[in-house]
Amino acid sequence: MMKRLLMTLVVLTLGLGSSQAQDVKREITRVTGDVYRFQNQFHVNMFVVTGAGVVVTDPINQAAAKWLKAEIGKITEQPITHLIYSHSHGDHASGGTEYGEVPNVITHRNAPEDIDLVEPTVRFDDQYSFSVGGKTFELTYLGPGHGSDMIATVVRPDDVAFVVDVVSAKRLFYRDFPGSNVDHWMDQVRKVNALDFDVLIGGHGSAGVKRDAEQGLVYLEELRAEVLQGLKAGKTVDQLKASVKMEKYKNWAAYDTWRALNVEGMARHLNESGAVN
């Protein structure tokens, strides 16, 4: 396992094409022998080349999906046979028609009837798995929290997990947890941590390892405890935003821009949920 883990941490940039738009960063990297990470500006997806087809995930947007399909064609002659949507939020799930007529489109049961004109062919409730070309894909519903149709995908035997938005490697959580029950979001992170994997590909930020998901939960638990303690002591949200520094995580991405927003969102949730009383 350690040998595999070391191999996955040495991410090889393939340089398989340049961006068609000068202001958009696009890059494909190989994470393991058959599992690839695609970055489109600030968004990331995963695709897997198998002996019997290519499995792709979130199209991100129309331009990104069009570019990626062309680049996949430079890697393999295998067609795209499966499309997995991590969830239906538009910044990750738009543009799927650019992948073409994919025979297997997989979502959670709670996903809309169609996602930007792409109709799912397979919907599942809690868990779903399939095998193609020597690879097995294990899909797990993460429950409500950040969205209501969020799933995680683990690729075997590579032991690579693709997890979008719920938790990222060494990166603070999104702004003020908009539109979310933070306790439910924390439960989503716990479900990620219950999965068996070595490498973490997130929907944003750099690739990481299982420990990064574990540390993400520790951050949320510590943030919740500090904010709750401050609220019970009668501090205002502005006072908490100034005093809850979470300095242990100052080297994480988005610390300078999202730390205060994380505090604000946690305080709002704790007040609205009645946890302060």
N, C-alpha and C positions, 0 to 999 in steps of 0.2 A: 504493500500500500504506500509506503514512504517513497519508493522509487516512482510510482505513478504520480504521487502528489508533487514531487519535485519536478517531474516532467511537465505537469500542467502549469506550474508556476512560471516556467520559461515560455512565455507566450511569443510565438513566432509571427511577426508581421509579414503577410504574404505580398502586399503591394500589388493586388490583382487589378487595379484600375484606379484612375484618378476621378475626382469629383467632377460631375458635369456642371456643377454650379460652384463658382469660386468661393462663395461664402458658406458652403456647407462642407463640413468635415465628414468624409466617409472612409471607413477602414474595415477590412476583414482581417481577423487574426485567427490562427489555429490554436485551440485550447488543448485538445488531444488529437490523436490521429485522424478522427472522423468528425469531431465536434468543433464548430466554428462560431466565433463571436463577430457580429456585425454592428459597428457603431455608426449611427447617422446623427451627426452633431451631438446632442446630449442624450439621445435615446439609443438603446441597445436591444438587439434580438439575438437569437441563436438559430443555427441551422445545422443539420446532421446529414452527412453524405453516407448512404448505406449501399450495399450491393444490389438493392432492389428498389431504389428510389431515394429521393431527398425529402427529409422532413423539415419544414420551415415553421417558424413561429411568427409572432406579431409583425405585420407588414410595416408598421409605424406610420407611413403616409404613402401617397401614390408615387411620388418621385423616388423615394427610398426603395420601395418594392420593385419598381421598374429597373432601377440600377442594380439591385441585388440579384434579380432574376438573370440579368445579363452576365453578371460576374459568376454566378453559380454555373452557368453554361460553359465558362472557361475552366472550371474545376472538374466537371463530370458531364457525361452525356446522359446520365440518369435523369428522368423527369421528376418534377415535384409531385409527390404522391399524397402527402399529408400536410395540412395546415393546422397548427394548434394556436388558438387564441388564449393568451394568459388571462385576459379580461377584455371588456368591451369599451374601455375609455378611449375616446377619439384620438388622443395623442400617441397611442400605441397601436390602435386597431383599424386605422383608416387605410384605404388604398389596396385592400386585399384582392380586388379584381385584377390588379396588375400581375399577380402570380399565375393568372390563367385559370383554366378549368381544372381545379384540384379535386380529385375524386373523394378525398376524405378531409372534411373540415370539422374540427373538434372544438367544442366549447362546454362550459358548464351549463346545467339546466336553466340557470337564471339569466343567461345571456339573451339579448333581444332576438326577435324572429329572424332578423338579418343584421349583419354588422357591416355597415357601409356597402350595402347591396350584395354581400356575400352571405348565403344561407348555409348554416351548419348542417352537416349530414349526420353527425353523432353528438348527442347531448348526454351528459352523465350527472349523477347526483354527488357521490362522495369520492369514489375512486374509479379509475379506468386505466387499462393498460393495453398495449398492442405491440406486436413485434414485426419488424420489417428488415430484411437484409442483414440479419445477425445482430440487430440492436433491439432492445426492449425499452419502451417509453412508459414510465409510470406517472400517471397524472393524479393529483390529489387536490380536492377542493379545500380551500383554506378558511371557509366560513365568511361571515360578514365582517366588515371592518373598513378597510380601504376598498370600496366597491362591494358588490354583492355576488359577483360571479368570478372571483379571483381563484386561479389554480396555479399550482407549482408543477413543473415537469422535471423528472429525473431520468437521465439516460444511462442505461446499463449496456455493457459492463464498464463504461467510462466513469460512472459515479459522478456525473456532472448535473447540477441542479440549475434550472432556469427559473428565477423568481423575480417578478416585476413589482416595483413600487413598495411592496410590503416591507422589505428590508434590503439594504445595500451594504457593500463592503466599505467600512470606514467612511460612512457618509451620514450626516444628520438626516432626520426624517423630514418629509416635505412640508415646508412652511409651518402653518398652524394646524395641521391635520384637518384640512377643510372638509366639511360635510361628513365627518367620521366620528364614530364612537371610539375613543382612544383605547378603552379597555378591550373592545372587540379587536381592534388593530393589534394590540399586544397578544391576544389569543392567536391571531394569524401568524405572528412571529413564532409563537410557541409551536404551532403546527409545522412550520418550516424546520424548526430545530429538532422535531421528532422524526424527521426524514433522515434516511441514511445516504450521505453523499460526502464527497471530498472537496469538490470545486464548486464555487458559486458564481454563476453569471447573473448579474442583476440587470434590471431594465434601465439603470442609470449607473454611472460611475465605473470604476475599474473592476476587473474580475477579482475574486477572492477565494476564501476557503470556508469550510464549515464554521470555524471559530468566529469568523466575522458575523455570521448570523447570530451566534450565541452572544457576542458582544453587543449586537444591536438590541437584543432583549434586555441585557444588563443596563444599557443606557436608558431605555424606556422605564425600567423599574426604578432606577435612581432618580430620573427626572420626575416621575410621578410622586415618589416619596418626598423629595425636596419641595416641590410645589405644594403638595398637600399640607406638609408641615407649616409652610409659610402662610397659607390661607387660613389654617386653623389658628395661627398666631395673630391674625388680623391684618396681615400685609395686603396691600393693594396689588393689582396685576402689574402696574408700572414699577412698584418697588421690587416685585419678584423678577421682572425682566432685567432689572439692574443688578440684582443680588445673586440669582441662581446662574452661576457662571459655567457649571459643568466643565471645569478646566481640564479634567482628565481627557476630554475629547477635543481639545483645541486644535489638534492636528488633523481632525477629520474634515472631509470636504463639506463645504457649506456652513462651517461653524460660524463664521463671521456674519453671514447673511441670514441664517435660519435659527440660530440658538434662541434669540429673543422671541421669535415667532413660535418655536416649539414650546417655550414656557407659556406664552399667551394661550396657545391652543390647549395645552394641558390644563391650565387654570380654568378656561372656559368649560372644558369637559367635566372637570371635577365639581365645579359649581352647578352646572346643569344636571349632573347625575345625582346630586345630593350627597356626594361623598364627604363634603366639608361639614355637614350637619352631624 
